[in-house]
Amino acid sequence: MAPWRVLIVDDEQSICDVLSISLKKEGYIVSAETNPRRALERLKRDPVDLVLQDLKMPEMDGIDLLREIKKQREETVVIIMTAYTTWDRAVEAMRLGAYDYIKKPFDTQIDIKGTISRALQSRDQQIQFARTFDEMLGRIGLVVGYSKAMKTVRDLIQRAAPTDSTVIIQGESGVGKELIARALHYGSPRSGKPFIAVNCGALTETLLESELFGHSKGAFTGAVSEKIGLVEVAHTGTLFLDEVSEMSPQLQVKVLRLLEEKEFKPVGSVTTKRVDVRFITATNKDLELAIQRNEFRKDLFYRLNVIPIHIPPLRERRDDIPILAEHFLGKYSKDMKRAGKRFAPEVKEAMMRHPWPGNIRELENAVQRSIALSDGDVITAKDLLETAAPSPDLRSVAAATARAIGEEGLDLDATMTDIETGYLKRALEMTGGNYTKAAQLLKMSLRSFRYKLQKYGIDKESD
């Protein structure tokens, strides 16, 4: 295979010289330009595989240079270098097609050589990934669907997976955000490395910090030995932070530093550790609204929101419901050794009318239970939907409540208690008693969910 061709574009001659020497030793064919306009003329004559360019140059803005490079040859890989903490500019560059950005001053061995190696692997993998996309989705159990909305999601996964860009996945509980994150990981050059998932809403602030960053011996009561954090475990792989909106403001600051500097300190330690990690996050909340309420840092949001992927709820893509249901029918019929199960003709229409407030998770649970509990080989609409979550129209509930108030009055507190208790119990039933999943289903933090259970005396967990 011919050596990779690299062009360095930086207005500082010393940076061009140092990088040229270093990369030539690695076997790359290297050229350099201090003037971005000359670099564009060179690229017209002699296309390269990768451009390593500065973001701020006096002769031409780095963003404009990136646009021109991509116009000339879309497949050219571009890596941005910047000495300025203008993250909005770095994010703009990645949205325009840059593979990644590197902050100056950099470590040539870790930052430059490592990023270039992954970027060139990514270009080859992107071509291969397009061929094997459906096969990979099948391996991880993700059914994307073919509705217009999900075709957009599918396209974003294919384009974002082979890059190192930070991705934020947004959508209601139960839409399959973690499976999307796994698809992004397994479609990347990091696919053979760890995929570490952390639910930020499942732990207290202190425990989450220790879980992420680790701690030194004696850092706090009970820290009897040193603990390696999940950030370090994810080194060279992918770190997936689910329900990222649940992080405390103090922890958000530390995660921001990790994103910007790619380094952290374990709890109770003075030693700084560096890591090479790709970040994917997910949330079921509106982070821009959380920013307005001072519940989430704006600077952290900008760093996370490089490539946003919104997963629509099932009620907004009803054409995908039968496809998903058939997938789960085949999967669980095989797992439960109940081959031959099939849906009755009326089931398709019934399942498409149902709003599925619990989204894919609710549909999956309903199909699994209908396989287990239905008589015979044919699953009826009743078999499927009697285990699904209730879907009251809130306006009709309010009207019915209003009509129920007689001359003797109504105990509103008792009525609200009955309503809340019913939904808490139903969420636990749907998730098999799993507190974390039940809280997600009701769009609550785990702490709030536990408080409600304790308040109403529903305190037996079967997780």
C-alpha positions as CSV (number, residue, x, y, z in Angstrom):
1,M,0.0,0.0,0.0
2,A,1.3,3.5,-1.0
3,P,2.4,5.8,1.9
4,W,-0.3,8.3,3.1
5,R,0.2,11.9,1.9
6,V,-0.1,14.7,4.4
7,L,-0.2,18.4,4.0
8,I,0.5,20.7,7.0
9,V,-0.9,24.3,6.8
10,D,0.2,26.7,9.6
11,D,1.5,30.2,9.4
12,E,4.3,29.4,11.9
13,Q,7.2,27.9,10.0
14,S,8.6,26.2,13.2
15,I,5.4,24.2,13.6
16,C,5.5,23.1,10.0
17,D,9.2,22.0,10.4
18,V,8.7,20.1,13.7
19,L,5.6,18.3,12.4
20,S,7.2,17.5,9.0
21,I,10.2,15.9,10.6
22,S,8.1,13.9,13.0
23,L,5.6,12.6,10.5
24,K,8.3,11.7,7.9
25,K,9.8,9.4,10.5
26,E,6.5,7.7,10.6
27,G,6.6,7.0,6.9
28,Y,4.2,9.7,5.7
29,I,4.8,11.7,2.5
30,V,4.7,15.2,4.0
31,S,4.5,18.7,2.5
32,A,3.9,22.0,4.3
33,E,2.7,25.5,3.5
34,T,2.6,28.6,5.7
35,N,0.2,30.4,3.4
36,P,-3.3,28.8,3.1
37,R,-3.9,30.2,-0.4
38,R,-0.7,28.5,-1.6
39,A,-1.9,25.4,0.1
40,L,-5.1,25.4,-2.0
41,E,-3.1,25.8,-5.2
42,R,-0.9,22.9,-4.2
43,L,-4.0,20.7,-3.4
44,K,-5.3,21.4,-6.9
45,R,-2.1,20.1,-8.4
46,D,-1.4,17.4,-6.0
47,P,-4.3,16.0,-3.8
48,V,-3.4,14.6,-0.5
49,D,-5.0,12.1,1.9
50,L,-5.0,14.4,5.0
51,V,-4.6,18.1,5.8
52,L,-3.4,19.2,9.2
53,Q,-4.3,22.8,9.4
54,D,-4.3,25.8,11.8
55,L,-7.7,27.4,12.7
56,K,-6.5,31.0,13.0
57,M,-4.2,32.3,10.2
58,P,-3.7,35.9,9.0
59,E,-3.9,35.2,5.3
60,M,-7.1,33.2,5.4
61,D,-9.6,32.0,8.0
62,G,-9.2,28.4,8.9
63,I,-12.9,27.7,8.5
64,D,-12.8,29.2,5.0
65,L,-9.8,27.0,4.2
66,L,-11.7,23.9,5.4
67,R,-14.7,24.8,3.2
68,E,-12.4,25.2,0.1
69,I,-10.6,21.9,0.8
70,K,-13.9,20.0,1.1
71,K,-15.2,21.7,-2.1
72,Q,-12.1,20.5,-4.0
73,R,-12.1,17.0,-2.7
74,E,-14.7,15.8,-0.2
75,E,-12.8,12.7,0.8
76,T,-9.7,14.6,2.0
77,V,-9.5,14.2,5.8
78,V,-9.0,17.5,7.7
79,I,-7.7,17.8,11.3
80,I,-7.8,21.3,12.9
81,M,-5.1,22.7,15.2
82,T,-6.0,25.7,17.5
83,A,-4.3,27.6,20.3
84,Y,-7.6,29.4,21.2
85,T,-10.4,28.1,23.4
86,T,-13.0,29.2,20.8
87,W,-14.9,25.9,21.0
88,D,-17.8,27.2,19.0
89,R,-15.3,27.6,16.1
90,A,-13.9,24.1,16.6
91,V,-17.5,22.7,16.7
92,E,-18.3,24.6,13.5
93,A,-15.2,23.1,11.8
94,M,-16.3,19.5,12.7
95,R,-19.8,20.1,11.5
96,L,-18.3,21.2,8.2
97,G,-16.5,17.9,7.9
98,A,-13.3,18.2,9.9
99,Y,-12.4,14.9,11.6
100,D,-11.2,16.3,14.9
101,Y,-9.4,19.3,16.5
102,I,-6.2,19.4,18.5
103,K,-5.5,22.1,21.0
104,K,-2.1,23.8,21.0
105,P,0.4,23.2,22.6
106,F,0.1,19.5,21.7
107,D,2.0,16.3,22.4
108,T,3.3,15.2,19.0
109,Q,3.3,11.5,19.9
110,I,-0.1,11.4,21.6
111,D,-2.2,14.2,20.0
112,I,-0.8,14.5,16.5
113,K,0.3,11.0,15.5
114,G,-2.5,9.2,17.3
115,T,-5.2,11.4,15.8
116,I,-3.7,11.2,12.3
117,S,-3.6,7.4,12.5
118,R,-7.2,7.1,13.6
119,A,-8.4,9.7,11.0
120,L,-6.8,7.7,8.1
121,Q,-8.2,4.5,9.5
122,S,-11.6,6.3,9.7
123,R,-11.5,7.1,6.1
124,D,-11.1,3.5,5.1
125,Q,-13.5,2.3,7.7
126,Q,-16.2,4.8,6.5
127,I,-16.2,3.1,3.1
128,Q,-16.3,-0.4,4.7
129,F,-18.9,0.7,7.2
130,A,-21.4,1.8,4.5
131,R,-21.2,-1.8,3.1
132,T,-21.6,-3.6,6.5
133,F,-23.9,-1.1,8.2
134,D,-27.0,-3.3,8.4
135,E,-25.0,-6.3,9.5
136,M,-23.5,-4.3,12.4
137,L,-26.9,-3.1,13.4
138,G,-28.2,-6.6,13.5
139,R,-25.3,-7.7,15.7
140,I,-26.1,-5.2,18.4
141,G,-29.8,-5.6,18.1
142,L,-30.7,-2.2,16.7
143,V,-33.6,-1.8,14.3
144,V,-33.4,1.7,12.9
145,G,-36.6,1.5,10.8
146,Y,-37.4,3.0,7.5
147,S,-39.6,6.0,8.3
148,K,-38.5,9.4,6.9
149,A,-37.4,10.5,10.4
150,M,-35.3,7.4,11.0
151,K,-33.7,7.6,7.6
152,T,-32.2,10.9,8.8
153,V,-31.0,9.2,12.0
154,R,-29.5,6.3,9.9
155,D,-27.6,8.8,7.7
156,L,-26.3,10.6,10.7
157,I,-25.0,7.4,12.3
158,Q,-23.3,6.4,9.1
159,R,-21.6,9.8,8.8
160,A,-20.7,10.3,12.4
161,A,-19.6,6.8,13.4
162,P,-16.2,6.7,11.7
163,T,-15.2,10.1,13.1
164,D,-14.0,11.1,16.6
165,S,-16.6,13.8,17.0
166,T,-18.6,14.1,20.2
167,V,-22.2,13.1,19.7
168,I,-25.2,14.0,21.8
169,I,-28.3,11.7,21.4
170,Q,-31.6,13.3,22.4
171,G,-34.9,11.6,22.8
172,E,-37.6,10.4,25.2
173,S,-36.9,7.4,27.5
174,G,-37.1,4.1,25.8
175,V,-36.3,5.2,22.2
176,G,-33.0,3.3,22.2
177,K,-30.4,5.9,22.8
178,E,-27.8,3.5,24.2
179,L,-28.1,1.2,21.1
180,I,-27.5,4.3,18.9
181,A,-24.4,5.0,21.0
182,R,-23.2,1.4,20.5
183,A,-23.7,1.7,16.8
184,L,-21.6,4.8,16.7
185,H,-18.9,3.0,18.7
186,Y,-18.9,-0.2,16.6
187,G,-18.8,1.7,13.4
188,S,-15.7,3.7,14.4
189,P,-11.9,2.9,14.4
190,R,-12.3,2.3,18.2
191,S,-14.7,-0.6,17.7
192,G,-12.1,-3.1,19.1
193,K,-11.6,-1.0,22.2
194,P,-13.8,-0.6,25.3
195,F,-17.3,0.8,25.2
196,I,-18.1,2.1,28.7
197,A,-21.6,3.2,29.5
198,V,-22.4,5.3,32.6
199,N,-25.8,6.3,33.8
200,C,-25.3,9.7,35.4
201,G,-28.8,9.6,37.0
202,A,-28.3,6.3,38.8
203,L,-25.6,7.5,41.3
204,T,-25.2,10.2,43.9
205,E,-22.8,13.0,43.0
206,T,-19.9,11.6,45.1
207,L,-20.3,8.1,43.8
208,L,-20.6,9.3,40.2
209,E,-17.4,11.3,40.5
210,S,-15.5,8.3,42.0
211,E,-17.0,6.0,39.4
212,L,-15.9,8.3,36.5
213,F,-12.5,9.5,37.7
214,G,-11.5,6.9,40.3
215,H,-10.0,7.7,43.7
216,S,-6.8,7.4,45.7
217,K,-6.6,5.4,48.9
218,G,-8.0,7.3,51.8
219,A,-9.7,9.9,49.6
220,F,-12.8,9.6,51.7
221,T,-14.3,7.3,54.3
222,G,-14.4,3.8,52.9
223,A,-11.8,4.4,50.3
224,V,-9.5,1.6,51.6
225,S,-7.7,1.1,48.3
226,E,-7.0,2.9,45.0
227,K,-9.8,2.7,42.4
228,I,-9.4,3.1,38.7
229,G,-12.2,5.2,37.2
230,L,-14.3,4.3,34.1
231,V,-12.8,7.3,32.2
232,E,-9.4,5.5,32.4
233,V,-11.0,2.1,31.6
234,A,-12.4,3.7,28.4
235,H,-8.9,4.8,27.3
236,T,-8.6,4.5,23.5
237,G,-12.3,3.5,23.4
238,T,-15.7,5.3,23.8
239,L,-17.3,6.7,27.0
240,F,-21.1,6.9,26.9
241,L,-22.6,9.3,29.4
242,D,-26.3,8.5,29.6
243,E,-28.7,11.0,31.2
244,V,-25.9,13.6,31.2
245,S,-28.4,16.3,32.4
246,E,-28.4,14.6,35.8
247,M,-24.8,15.6,36.6
248,S,-24.4,18.2,39.4
249,P,-22.9,21.6,38.5
250,Q,-19.7,20.7,40.2
251,L,-19.2,17.5,38.3
252,Q,-20.1,19.3,35.0
253,V,-17.0,21.5,35.5
254,K,-14.8,18.5,35.8
255,V,-16.3,16.8,32.8
256,L,-15.8,20.0,30.8
257,R,-12.1,20.0,31.7
258,L,-11.9,16.4,30.6
259,L,-13.5,17.2,27.3
260,E,-11.3,20.2,26.7
261,E,-7.9,19.1,28.0
262,K,-8.4,15.3,27.8
263,E,-7.0,15.0,31.3
264,F,-8.4,14.5,34.8
265,K,-7.4,14.0,38.5
266,P,-8.8,11.0,40.5
267,V,-10.7,12.0,43.7
268,G,-8.2,12.8,46.4
269,S,-5.2,12.7,44.1
270,V,-2.8,15.5,42.9
271,T,-1.7,13.5,39.9
272,T,-3.1,14.4,36.5
273,K,-3.9,11.6,34.1
274,R,-4.3,11.9,30.3
275,V,-6.7,9.8,28.3
276,D,-7.7,9.3,24.7
277,V,-11.5,8.8,24.7
278,R,-14.3,9.5,22.3
279,F,-17.4,11.0,24.1
280,I,-21.0,10.1,23.3
281,T,-23.8,11.5,25.6
282,A,-27.5,11.1,25.8
283,T,-30.4,12.9,27.5
284,N,-34.2,12.9,27.6
285,K,-34.3,16.5,28.6
286,D,-34.2,19.8,26.7
287,L,-30.7,21.0,27.6
288,E,-31.2,24.5,26.2
289,L,-34.1,24.9,28.6
290,A,-32.0,23.5,31.4
291,I,-29.4,26.2,30.6
292,Q,-32.0,28.9,30.9
293,R,-32.9,27.5,34.3
294,N,-29.2,27.5,35.3
295,E,-29.3,23.7,35.7
296,F,-26.7,23.0,32.9
297,R,-23.6,24.8,31.9
298,K,-23.7,26.5,28.5
299,D,-20.0,25.9,27.8
300,L,-20.4,22.2,28.4
301,F,-23.5,22.0,26.2
302,Y,-21.5,23.6,23.3
303,R,-18.8,21.0,23.8
304,L,-21.3,18.1,23.8
305,N,-23.5,19.4,21.0
306,V,-21.0,18.8,18.1
307,I,-23.2,16.3,16.3
308,P,-26.7,16.2,17.7
309,I,-28.9,13.1,16.9
310,H,-32.6,13.4,17.8
311,I,-34.4,10.1,18.0
312,P,-38.2,10.7,17.5
313,P,-40.7,8.8,19.7
314,L,-42.6,5.9,18.3
315,R,-45.9,7.9,18.0
316,E,-44.1,10.2,15.4
317,R,-43.0,7.2,13.3
318,R,-45.8,4.8,13.4
319,D,-44.7,3.0,10.2
320,D,-41.7,1.6,12.1
321,I,-43.9,0.0,14.8
322,P,-44.8,-3.2,12.8
323,I,-41.1,-3.6,11.7
324,L,-39.9,-3.4,15.3
325,A,-42.7,-5.7,16.6
326,E,-41.8,-8.4,14.1
327,H,-38.1,-8.0,15.0
328,F,-38.9,-8.6,18.7
329,L,-41.3,-11.4,17.9
330,G,-38.6,-13.3,16.0
331,K,-36.0,-12.6,18.7
332,Y,-38.0,-13.6,21.8
333,S,-39.8,-16.5,20.1
334,K,-36.4,-18.0,19.5
335,D,-35.0,-17.1,23.0
336,M,-38.0,-18.5,24.7
337,K,-38.2,-21.6,22.5
338,R,-41.7,-20.7,21.4
339,A,-41.2,-20.8,17.6
340,G,-44.2,-20.5,15.4
341,K,-45.7,-17.5,17.1
342,R,-47.3,-14.9,14.8
343,F,-49.5,-11.8,15.0
344,A,-53.2,-11.9,14.2
345,P,-54.1,-9.7,11.2
346,E,-55.8,-7.0,13.3
347,V,-52.7,-6.6,15.5
348,K,-50.8,-4.3,13.1
349,E,-53.6,-1.7,13.0
350,A,-54.1,-1.9,16.8
351,M,-50.4,-1.4,17.6
352,M,-50.1,1.5,15.2
353,R,-53.1,3.2,17.0
354,H,-51.5,2.8,20.4
355,P,-49.3,5.8,21.5
356,W,-46.6,3.7,23.1
357,P,-45.6,6.3,25.8
358,G,-42.7,4.0,26.8
359,N,-41.5,3.9,23.2
360,I,-39.4,1.0,22.0
361,R,-38.8,-0.3,25.5
362,E,-42.5,-0.6,26.1
363,L,-43.2,-2.2,22.7
364,E,-40.4,-4.8,23.3
365,N,-41.7,-5.6,26.8
366,A,-45.3,-6.0,25.4
367,V,-44.2,-8.3,22.6
368,Q,-42.1,-10.4,25.0
369,R,-44.9,-10.8,27.5
370,S,-47.5,-11.6,24.8
371,I,-45.2,-14.4,23.6
372,A,-45.0,-15.8,27.1
373,L,-48.7,-15.4,28.0
374,S,-50.7,-15.9,24.8
375,D,-52.5,-19.2,24.2
376,G,-51.7,-20.9,20.9
377,D,-49.5,-19.7,18.1
378,V,-51.5,-16.5,17.2
379,I,-51.0,-13.4,19.3
380,T,-54.1,-11.2,19.3
381,A,-54.4,-7.4,19.8
382,K,-55.6,-8.1,23.3
383,D,-52.6,-10.3,24.1
384,L,-50.2,-7.6,23.0
385,L,-51.9,-4.4,24.3
386,E,-53.2,-5.6,27.6
387,T,-49.7,-5.5,28.9
388,A,-48.9,-2.1,27.4
389,A,-48.9,1.1,29.4
390,P,-52.2,2.9,29.7
391,S,-52.4,6.0,27.6
392,P,-55.0,8.4,29.0
393,D,-55.8,11.7,27.3
394,L,-55.0,14.2,30.0
395,R,-57.8,16.5,29.0
396,S,-60.4,13.7,29.3
397,V,-58.9,12.8,32.7
398,A,-59.3,16.4,33.9
399,A,-62.9,16.5,32.6
400,A,-63.8,13.2,34.3
401,T,-62.3,14.4,37.5
402,A,-64.2,17.7,37.3
403,R,-67.5,15.8,36.8
404,A,-66.6,13.5,39.7
405,I,-66.7,16.4,42.2
406,G,-70.1,16.3,43.9
407,E,-71.7,18.4,46.5
408,E,-69.7,16.6,49.2
409,G,-66.5,17.7,47.5
410,L,-63.3,15.8,46.6
411,D,-60.2,14.8,48.5
412,L,-57.7,16.1,45.9
413,D,-54.6,14.9,47.8
414,A,-55.9,11.4,48.0
415,T,-56.9,11.4,44.3
416,M,-53.5,12.6,43.2
417,T,-51.9,10.0,45.5
418,D,-53.9,7.3,43.7
419,I,-52.9,8.6,40.3
420,E,-49.2,8.8,41.1
421,T,-49.1,5.5,42.9
422,G,-50.8,3.8,39.9
423,Y,-48.2,5.2,37.5
424,L,-45.2,4.3,39.8
425,K,-46.4,0.7,40.1
426,R,-47.1,0.5,36.4
427,A,-43.6,1.7,35.5
428,L,-42.1,-0.9,37.9
429,E,-44.2,-3.6,36.3
430,M,-43.2,-2.6,32.8
431,T,-39.5,-2.6,33.7
432,G,-39.5,-5.7,35.8
433,G,-38.9,-3.8,39.0
434,N,-35.8,-1.9,37.7
435,Y,-35.7,1.5,39.5
436,T,-33.4,3.1,37.0
437,K,-35.5,2.2,33.9
438,A,-38.8,2.9,35.7
439,A,-37.5,6.4,36.5
440,Q,-36.5,7.0,32.9
441,L,-39.9,5.8,31.7
442,L,-41.6,8.4,33.9
443,K,-39.0,11.1,32.9
444,M,-37.8,11.5,36.5
445,S,-34.4,11.5,38.1
446,L,-33.6,8.3,40.1
447,R,-33.5,10.3,43.3
448,S,-37.0,11.8,42.7
449,F,-38.3,8.3,41.8
450,R,-36.9,6.8,45.0
451,Y,-38.4,9.6,47.1
452,K,-41.9,9.0,45.6
453,L,-41.6,5.3,46.3
454,Q,-40.7,5.9,49.9
455,K,-43.4,8.6,50.2
456,Y,-46.1,6.1,49.0
457,G,-44.7,3.1,50.7
458,I,-43.7,1.3,47.5
459,D,-40.2,0.4,48.6
460,K,-39.6,-3.1,47.5
461,E,-37.1,-3.2,44.6
462,S,-36.7,-6.3,42.5
463,D,-33.9,-4.9,40.3
